[in-house]
Amino acid sequence: MRKLTLAFAAATMALPMALPAPVMAQNGYYNGKTWRGADGRLYCRKRNGTTGLIVGGAAGALAGRAIDTRGERTTGTVLGAAAGALIGRHVDRNRGRGRTCR
């Protein structure tokens, strides 16, 4: 049962990364992660960091639980989850910055 639960959790975390979110230009044309608006400016689809927040929180919770080996280990799990979520969100939002869009 534990392996089934872990496999399901891994699949639900990987699913949002596998399915692209549709982005439509209102009065312009859409080309992948960029589109040209009606005013002629180039716009970019930017990450909001949600995936990094979730994955970082889960990884941080596991790391915090492994580090805090005394007592109930709740403190280590909660602090690890909070730190991992913040770091994961920051990494996800800033990944790939500076290539074509700003």
C-alpha positions in Angstrom: 0.0 0.0 0.0 2.9 2.3 0.8 4.5 1.9 -2.7 1.1 2.5 -4.3 0.7 5.7 -2.4 4.2 6.9 -3.2 3.7 6.1 -6.9 0.4 8.0 -7.0 2.0 11.0 -5.3 4.9 11.0 -7.8 2.5 10.8 -10.7 0.4 13.7 -9.5 3.5 15.9 -9.1 4.8 15.0 -12.6 1.4 15.5 -14.3 1.3 19.3 -14.3 4.8 19.5 -15.8 3.8 17.1 -18.6 0.7 19.0 -19.7 1.2 22.5 -21.1 -1.2 25.2 -20.0 -2.9 26.9 -23.0 -2.1 30.6 -23.4 -4.0 32.6 -25.9 -3.3 36.1 -27.2 -6.2 38.4 -27.3 -5.5 40.6 -30.3 -2.2 39.2 -31.6 -0.6 35.9 -32.4 0.7 33.2 -30.1 3.9 31.3 -30.7 4.9 28.9 -27.9 6.0 30.7 -24.8 5.9 34.2 -26.4 3.2 36.1 -28.3 2.9 39.5 -29.9 0.2 41.7 -28.5 -2.1 44.1 -30.4 0.3 46.9 -29.5 3.2 45.1 -31.3 5.1 44.3 -28.1 6.5 40.9 -27.4 5.0 39.2 -24.3 6.2 36.1 -22.5 4.6 33.4 -20.4 6.3 33.5 -17.1 6.3 30.8 -14.5 4.6 31.6 -11.2 6.6 29.1 -9.1 3.8 26.8 -8.0 5.4 23.6 -9.1 8.7 24.5 -7.4 6.8 25.4 -4.3 5.1 22.0 -4.1 8.1 19.9 -5.0 10.5 22.0 -2.8 8.1 21.7 0.1 7.9 18.0 -0.2 11.6 17.6 -0.5 12.3 20.0 2.3 9.9 18.1 4.6 11.6 14.8 3.9 15.1 16.4 4.4 13.9 18.1 7.6 12.5 14.9 9.0 15.8 13.0 8.2 17.9 15.7 9.9 15.7 16.0 13.1 16.2 12.6 14.5 15.2 13.3 18.2 11.7 13.3 19.6 8.6 13.6 17.4 10.5 15.2 14.5 7.5 17.5 13.7 9.6 20.7 14.1 12.2 19.5 11.6 9.5 18.5 9.1 7.7 21.8 9.3 10.8 23.9 9.1 12.2 21.8 6.3 9.0 22.1 4.3 8.8 25.9 4.7 12.5 26.4 3.7 12.2 23.9 0.8 9.0 25.6 -0.5 10.6 29.0 -0.5 13.7 27.8 -2.2 11.8 25.7 -4.7 9.5 28.7 -5.6 12.5 31.0 -6.1 14.3 28.4 -8.3 11.2 27.7 -10.4 10.4 31.4 -11.0 14.0 32.3 -12.0 14.8 29.2 -14.1 15.5 30.1 -17.7 15.4 33.9 -17.1 17.3 36.1 -19.6 17.0 33.8 -22.7 14.5 35.6 -24.9 12.0 37.2 -22.5 12.3 39.6 -19.6 
